[in-house]
């Protein structure tokens, strides 16, 4: 049983009122799918296998350990009980890992700027969003790639804000038109925050940039205290370089972000068969071990600081060395990692929904749906790269982001599952229809009352008959996505900064975006 049905309401009035009601946007409590629906029905690992992975990860931390921690990190972790060995590697006794797991929060809130899109992480609550560092924008209508720009990033934020099934924005592409890295980091914050009030994740290119970036965030929030109370942006931090090494500068960045009040995503992104073991189980073990080291690091420094357990092992085509983010292996990697998050009781995230295809085509469709559905059914709290990402993370596509909203809606309907109640079993309707009734359920009061809450209807997906499709001049999916993009970007965004704040930001920082 998986009862996540929305609240029912009895419809009143005639056909005209029912048609008008269906045309209006449903209130949040009536939507058939919504952020934070509980997954967890899919478990690729048995309980015994989960335990074996857990013990293998602990053994790796205790006997192999991690190299290359910055001195500050060594001081923090050895003070908590980690052991700096003669070979320069930090090793982690099992008791230390267990102690730090006990301090780590089991539920965290990722805040939105306006409070309307807060994400409650924990348990098996599922959220889908963007992520990545694509260096190209995919122009779907022209079938070509070009370097991504700050305007492209801002446009992605604006589109994300209008899509119900894209629950958060993690910076999906790099502003390649800004040469100075500090200005790129600052303008990334500006472009994303001015485009959406949903929670945002971003990375920083150098630890020395954090003070200026925090200053901008505090200004946007209305003050440091306001940001610390409800941080609307988190740091996506690749704190390890697989296999089993700390990323020295990223660790320094993470420490500064923690001191500044930012939640962190502890991101371990090994590649199966290259920087992680070649088996799915082995890649999960290494990623879990690396992220457990991150749990020790964070909680030794700031007990209870909000951190997401970011196991992101990627698949690899062992024939060519190409990434396979759209493969069945990738879907299993993320779903298996999700089970480990649940074992530890930690809010977690992994990759899902990215494609190796270069364009939003049939290959992209099957690849994106496969990992999005398995991640959702597994109960993954944060499904990153869930929409818009192509070419094994090298390209991001606005039209694909829009189409991904439809795709994720269907994935969420799978997450919601099948409600089995006295009402949903339908015996009363069967009697009414079959015993002297019309012999079908079309147009019955129950069917009309449930049609909006039981089913998810695609915004752009086409369900016409061939005859209707022909009479409608054969509408094209990509063309319709382009039109939807232009409609969003052609209207004024509701996420724009107050003019006084915008001017203050421009006076203090070199803002490249003209909005």
C-alpha positions in Angstrom: 0.0 0.0 0.0 1.3 3.4 -0.9 -1.4 5.9 -0.1 -0.3 9.3 -1.2 -3.5 10.4 -2.8 -4.4 14.1 -2.8 -7.4 15.3 -0.8 -10.6 14.5 -2.6 -13.3 17.0 -3.4 -16.8 16.6 -4.6 -17.5 18.4 -7.8 -20.7 20.4 -8.1 -22.4 22.0 -11.1 -22.8 21.1 -14.7 -20.5 20.4 -17.6 -19.4 24.1 -18.0 -18.3 24.4 -14.4 -16.4 21.1 -14.6 -14.6 22.2 -17.8 -13.7 25.5 -16.2 -12.4 23.7 -13.1 -10.3 21.4 -15.2 -8.8 24.3 -17.1 -7.7 26.1 -13.9 -4.5 25.2 -12.2 -5.1 22.8 -9.4 -4.3 23.9 -5.8 -1.2 22.3 -4.4 -3.2 19.9 -2.1 -5.2 18.6 -5.1 -2.3 18.0 -7.5 -1.8 14.3 -8.4 1.9 14.7 -7.9 3.9 17.1 -5.9 7.4 17.7 -4.3 8.4 15.4 -1.5 6.2 12.4 -2.3 7.5 9.3 -0.6 9.3 6.6 -2.6 11.1 3.6 -1.3 9.2 0.8 -2.8 12.1 -0.2 -5.1 15.1 -1.9 -3.4 17.7 -3.4 -5.7 19.7 -4.6 -2.7 18.6 -7.1 0.0 19.1 -6.2 3.6 22.1 -8.6 3.8 23.7 -6.9 0.8 23.2 -3.5 2.3 25.0 -4.7 5.4 27.9 -6.1 3.4 28.3 -2.8 1.6 28.2 -1.0 4.9 30.9 -3.2 6.5 33.1 -3.0 3.3 32.9 0.8 3.4 33.9 0.8 7.0 36.8 -1.5 6.3 38.0 0.7 3.5 38.0 3.7 5.8 39.8 1.9 8.5 42.5 0.1 6.4 42.8 2.3 3.2 41.8 5.7 4.4 41.9 8.9 2.3 44.9 11.0 1.2 45.5 14.7 0.5 43.4 16.4 3.2 44.4 20.0 3.8 46.1 20.7 7.1 43.0 22.3 8.5 41.0 19.2 7.7 43.7 16.9 9.2 43.6 19.0 12.4 39.7 18.8 12.5 39.5 15.1 11.9 42.4 13.9 14.0 41.1 15.9 16.9 37.9 13.9 16.6 39.7 10.5 16.5 40.9 10.0 12.9 44.4 8.6 12.6 47.1 10.3 10.4 49.3 7.4 9.3 53.0 7.5 8.3 51.9 7.2 4.6 50.0 10.5 4.9 46.6 9.0 4.7 43.8 9.6 7.2 42.2 6.5 8.5 38.9 6.3 10.3 38.1 3.9 13.1 34.7 2.4 13.0 33.7 3.9 16.3 34.6 7.4 15.0 32.3 6.9 11.9 29.5 5.7 14.1 29.9 8.6 16.5 29.7 11.1 13.7 26.7 9.4 12.1 24.9 9.9 15.4 25.6 13.6 15.2 24.6 14.1 11.6 21.1 15.5 11.1 18.5 12.9 9.8 16.3 15.6 8.4 17.1 19.0 6.9 15.3 21.7 5.1 16.7 23.3 2.0 15.1 26.7 2.0 13.7 28.7 -0.9 14.2 32.5 -1.1 10.5 33.2 -0.5 9.6 30.3 1.6 7.2 28.8 -1.0 9.4 26.1 -2.3 11.2 24.7 0.8 12.4 21.1 0.4 12.1 18.8 3.5 14.7 16.2 3.1 14.8 12.9 5.0 13.0 9.6 4.9 12.0 8.6 1.4 10.8 12.1 0.3 11.7 12.6 -3.4 12.6 15.9 -5.2 13.8 16.4 -8.7 16.1 19.2 -10.0 18.9 20.2 -12.3 22.7 20.0 -11.7 26.0 19.8 -13.5 28.6 22.0 -15.1 27.8 21.7 -18.7 30.0 23.8 -21.0 27.6 23.9 -23.9 24.1 24.9 -24.6 22.2 22.5 -26.8 20.1 24.4 -29.4 17.4 21.9 -30.0 15.7 23.7 -32.9 19.1 24.2 -34.7 20.6 20.8 -33.7 23.9 22.4 -32.7 26.1 23.1 -29.6 27.6 26.4 -28.6 29.4 27.6 -25.5 27.0 28.3 -22.6 26.7 31.9 -21.3 25.5 33.7 -18.2 22.3 34.6 -20.0 21.7 30.9 -20.8 22.1 30.1 -17.1 19.7 32.9 -16.1 17.2 31.6 -18.7 17.5 28.1 -17.2 16.7 29.5 -13.8 13.7 31.4 -15.1 12.4 28.3 -16.9 12.9 26.1 -13.8 10.9 28.6 -11.7 7.8 28.0 -14.0 8.0 24.2 -14.0 6.0 22.4 -11.3 8.0 19.2 -11.4 11.4 20.7 -11.3 11.7 21.3 -7.6 15.2 23.0 -7.3 17.9 24.6 -9.4 21.4 23.4 -9.0 23.6 25.3 -11.4 23.4 23.2 -14.6 26.0 25.0 -16.8 29.0 27.2 -16.6 29.0 30.8 -17.8 31.8 30.5 -20.4 31.6 34.1 -21.4 33.0 35.3 -18.1 36.8 34.9 -18.0 37.5 36.0 -14.4 36.7 33.1 -12.1 35.6 35.2 -9.1 33.3 37.3 -11.3 32.0 34.0 -12.8 31.2 32.7 -9.3 29.5 36.0 -8.2 27.5 36.3 -11.4 26.4 32.7 -11.2 24.9 33.5 -7.8 23.2 36.6 -9.2 21.9 34.9 -12.4 20.4 32.0 -10.6 18.9 33.9 -7.7 17.4 36.6 -10.0 15.8 33.8 -12.1 14.1 31.6 -9.4 13.2 31.7 -5.7 13.5 27.9 -5.5 16.4 26.4 -3.6 19.7 26.8 -5.5 22.9 24.9 -5.4 26.2 26.1 -6.8 30.0 25.5 -6.7 32.9 27.8 -6.2 36.1 27.8 -8.3 38.5 28.9 -5.5 38.3 29.0 -1.7 39.4 32.7 -1.8 36.1 33.6 -3.5 33.9 32.6 -0.5 34.0 35.9 1.4 32.7 37.9 -1.5 30.2 35.3 -2.5 28.9 35.1 1.1 28.6 38.9 1.1 26.4 38.8 -2.0 24.3 36.0 -0.5 23.8 38.0 2.8 22.8 41.1 0.8 20.2 39.1 -1.2 18.8 37.5 2.0 18.6 40.9 3.8 21.4 40.3 6.2 23.8 37.6 7.5 21.4 36.5 10.2 18.5 36.1 7.7 20.7 33.9 5.5 21.9 31.8 8.3 18.4 31.2 9.5 17.1 30.2 6.1 20.0 29.6 3.6 18.4 29.6 0.2 21.6 28.4 -1.5 23.8 25.4 -0.8 27.4 24.5 -1.8 27.8 21.6 -4.2 31.2 20.4 -3.1 33.4 17.7 -4.8 35.4 17.3 -1.6 36.9 14.1 -2.8 38.9 13.1 -5.9 38.2 9.4 -6.3 39.6 7.0 -5.6 39.9 7.7 -1.9 41.6 11.1 -1.9 40.4 14.5 -0.6 40.3 17.4 -3.0 42.4 19.9 -1.0 41.0 23.2 -2.3 37.4 22.0 -2.4 37.8 20.9 1.3 39.0 24.4 2.1 36.0 25.8 0.3 33.7 23.5 2.2 35.1 24.6 5.5 34.5 28.3 4.6 31.0 27.5 3.5 30.2 25.7 6.7 31.5 28.7 8.7 29.4 31.0 6.5 26.2 29.1 7.2 25.7 27.3 3.9 24.4 23.7 3.7 26.8 21.4 1.7 26.4 18.6 -0.7 29.1 16.0 0.0 29.7 14.9 -3.6 31.6 11.8 -4.5 31.6 11.3 -8.3 33.8 8.2 -9.1 33.5 6.6 -12.5 32.8 2.9 -12.5 35.8 1.1 -14.0 38.1 4.2 -14.0 38.1 6.0 -10.7 35.9 3.6 -9.0 35.8 -0.3 -9.0 34.3 -1.8 -12.1 31.4 -3.5 -10.4 28.2 -1.7 -9.4 28.6 -3.0 -5.8 32.2 -1.9 -5.7 31.5 1.6 -7.0 28.8 2.0 -4.4 31.2 0.8 -1.6 33.8 3.4 -2.6 31.3 6.2 -2.9 29.7 5.4 0.5 33.2 5.2 2.1 34.2 8.6 0.7 30.9 10.2 1.8 31.2 8.7 5.2 34.6 10.4 5.5 32.7 13.6 4.6 30.2 13.0 7.4 33.2 12.7 9.8 34.8 15.9 8.4 31.6 18.0 8.6 30.4 16.8 12.0 33.9 17.0 13.6 34.0 20.6 12.5 30.3 21.6 13.1 28.2 18.9 14.7 24.7 18.7 13.1 25.6 21.0 10.2 23.2 20.4 7.2 24.9 18.1 4.7 23.6 15.9 1.9 25.1 12.5 1.5 26.0 12.9 -2.2 27.0 9.5 -3.6 27.3 10.1 -7.3 29.1 7.2 -8.9 28.8 7.3 -12.7 28.7 4.5 -15.3 31.4 4.0 -17.9 31.4 2.4 -21.3 34.4 0.1 -20.8 34.8 -0.3 -24.6 35.5 3.4 -25.2 35.9 5.1 -21.8 32.8 7.3 -22.4 30.5 8.1 -19.6 27.1 6.2 -19.6 24.9 8.5 -17.5 21.8 7.2 -19.4 22.5 3.5 -18.9 20.6 0.9 -16.9 23.8 0.5 -14.8 23.6 4.2 -13.9 20.0 3.8 -12.7 21.1 0.9 -10.6 24.1 2.8 -9.2 21.9 5.6 -8.0 19.1 3.4 -6.7 21.6 1.3 -4.8 23.2 4.4 -3.3 19.7 5.5 -2.3 19.3 2.4 -0.2 22.5 3.2 1.6 21.2 6.7 2.4 18.1 5.1 4.0 20.3 2.6 5.9 22.2 5.5 7.5 19.0 7.6 7.9 20.7 10.5 6.1 19.3 13.0 3.6 20.9 11.9 0.3 21.3 12.7 -3.3 22.5 11.1 -6.5 22.4 11.5 -10.3 19.3 10.6 -12.3 17.7 11.8 -15.5 20.8 12.7 -17.5 21.3 11.5 -21.0 24.2 10.5 -23.3 22.2 11.5 -26.3 23.2 14.8 -27.9 19.6 16.0 -28.5 16.1 15.6 -26.9 15.3 12.5 -29.0 14.0 9.0 -28.3 17.3 7.9 -26.8 17.2 10.8 -24.4 13.6 9.9 -23.5 14.4 6.3 -22.5 17.6 7.2 -20.7 16.1 10.0 -18.7 13.0 8.1 -17.7 14.9 5.0 -16.7 17.1 6.5 -14.0 14.5 9.1 -12.9 11.9 6.4 -12.2 14.3 4.1 -10.4 15.7 7.0 -8.3 12.2 8.1 -7.4 10.9 4.6 -6.6 14.0 4.2 -4.4 13.0 7.2 -2.4 16.0 9.4 -3.4 15.7 12.7 -1.6 17.5 14.8 -4.2 17.6 13.5 -7.8 20.2 15.7 -9.5 20.6 16.3 -13.2 17.0 15.1 -13.6 16.2 17.3 -16.6 17.9 19.1 -19.4 21.3 17.4 -19.3 22.8 15.8 -22.5 26.0 14.5 -24.0 27.2 12.8 -20.8 27.0 16.1 -18.9 28.6 18.3 -21.5 25.5 19.9 -22.9 22.4 21.5 -21.3 19.2 22.1 -23.2 16.4 24.5 -22.3 13.8 22.6 -24.4 14.8 19.4 -22.8 14.4 21.0 -19.4 10.8 21.8 -20.4 10.1 18.4 -21.7 11.7 17.0 -18.6 8.9 18.6 -16.6 6.4 16.3 -18.4 8.7 13.3 -18.0 9.2 13.8 -14.3 5.5 14.2 -13.8 5.1 10.7 -15.1 8.0 9.5 -12.9 6.4 11.1 -9.9 3.1 9.3 -10.7 5.0 6.0 -10.5 6.5 7.2 -7.1 3.0 7.9 -5.8 2.0 4.4 -6.5 -1.4 2.7 -6.2 -3.7 3.7 -3.4 -5.9 0.8 -2.2 -8.8 2.0 -0.1 -12.5 1.1 0.2 -13.3 4.0 -2.1 -10.5 3.3 -4.7 -11.5 -0.4 -5.1 -14.5 0.9 -7.0 -17.1 -1.7 -6.1 -19.9 0.9 -5.7 -19.1 2.3 -9.2 -19.0 -1.2 -10.6 -22.5 -1.9 -9.3 -23.9 1.4 -10.5 -22.4 1.0 -14.0 -23.1 -2.7 -14.5 -26.5 -3.2 -12.8 -28.8 -1.1 -15.0 -26.3 1.6 -15.7 -24.7 2.8 -18.9 -22.2 -0.1 -19.1 -19.2 2.2 -19.1 -17.5 4.7 -16.7 -17.1 7.6 -19.0 -18.8 10.7 -17.6 -19.8 9.2 -14.3 -19.7 11.5 -11.3 -16.8 9.5 -9.8 -14.8 9.5 -13.0 -15.3 13.3 -13.4 -14.4 13.9 -9.8 -11.2 11.9 -10.0 -9.9 12.7 -13.4 -7.7 15.5 -12.3 -6.3 13.9 -9.1 -5.9 10.3 -10.2 -4.0 11.0 -13.5 -1.1 13.2 -14.6 -1.6 14.8 -17.9 1.4 15.9 -20.0 1.6 19.6 -20.9 3.4 18.9 -24.2 3.2 15.2 -24.7 0.8 14.3 -27.6 -2.0 11.8 -27.2 -4.0 12.7 -30.3 -5.2 10.1 -32.7 -3.3 10.0 -36.1 -6.4 11.7 -37.7 -6.5 14.5 -35.0 -2.7 14.9 -35.3 -2.9 15.3 -39.0 -5.8 17.8 -38.8 -3.8 19.8 -36.2 -1.0 20.2 -38.8 1.2 17.5 -37.1 2.4 19.4 -34.0 6.0 18.8 -33.3 7.2 18.1 -29.7 10.4 20.2 -30.1 8.7 23.1 -31.7 6.1 23.1 -28.9 8.9 23.1 -26.4 10.6 26.0 -28.2 7.3 27.9 -28.1 6.9 27.3 -24.3 10.5 28.5 -23.7 9.8 31.7 -25.7 6.6 32.3 -23.8 8.4 31.9 -20.4 11.3 34.1 -21.4 9.1 36.6 -23.1 7.2 37.4 -19.9 8.4 39.3 -16.8 9.9 37.1 -14.1 8.4 37.2 -10.7 11.8 36.3 -9.2 13.5 39.5 -10.1 15.2 41.4 -7.3 13.7 44.5 -5.8 15.1 47.5 -7.8 16.9 48.9 -4.7 18.6 45.6 -4.0 19.5 45.1 -7.6 21.1 48.5 -7.7 23.0 47.8 -4.5 24.3 44.5 -5.9 25.4 46.2 -9.1 27.1 49.0 -7.1 29.1 46.5 -5.0 29.8 43.8 -7.7 30.5 43.7 -11.4 27.2 42.2 -12.6 27.4 41.2 -16.2 23.7 40.2 -16.7 21.4 42.8 -18.1 17.8 42.1 -16.9 
